Amino acid sequence: MDTISLLFADEFLLVLDKPAGLLAVPGRTEPDCLAARAQKQFPDALTVHRLDMATSGLIAMGRGADAQRALSMAFAERRVHKRYVAVVAGHLQPPDGGVGEVSLPLRCDWPNRPRQMVDPVQGKPSLTRWRVLGHGADATRVELEPVTGRSHQLRVHMASLGHPIVGDELYAPPDVLARSPRLLLHAAELALPHPRDGTVMRFESPAPF
């Protein structure tokens, strides 16, 4: 299957809904990915940002180099808003004021890559805001907002709170991994300036779990 779930398309911008288990861009030995599938239909589609293979949800692509450049600048300048939904292990208590923050610097754990790790000396500043949406049986549904965009940021930050994301093969203990056949992390909302005129475009995708 090389189909894509296309939410929006014009001559400058594509917004797609990536399924869990599909690479966003080609891997070292795996050419099949969301970008390659999109380019079969839109040859000028260019990558702007990524999601982990295990994560599902919204991805934007620019059509042509100018659109890609405009979108990349918007990401770099933090003019793009991303909201994720996840299910984490345990009963995560809502913080005072309703919104919690995790600010822990991250870097690649080179001997164990692609794992990332907290490193207060060499890590890059990383900030995640989180809010509790509800509780289940030894699990908590949360909304996550990555202020920065480090690799595996949401996964490492939730694990650092003692509440790893259910189904996370890199950061969850075996019992939490075994609760789901997939990582319960979904990019549910994306708001970004249109690469042509800067008009803010907002897209949503309900979490499939």
Secondary structure, 3 states (H helix, E strand, C coil): CCCCCEEEECCCEEEEEECCCCCCCCCCCCCCCHHHHHHHHCCCEEECCCCCCCCEEEEEEEECHHHHHHHHHHHHCCCCEEEEEEEEECCCCCCCCCCEEEECCEEECHHHCCCEEECCCCCECCEEEEEEEEEECCEEEEEEEECCCCCCHHHHHHHHCCCCECCCCCCCCHHHHCCCCCCCEEEEEEEEECCCCCCEEEEECCCCC
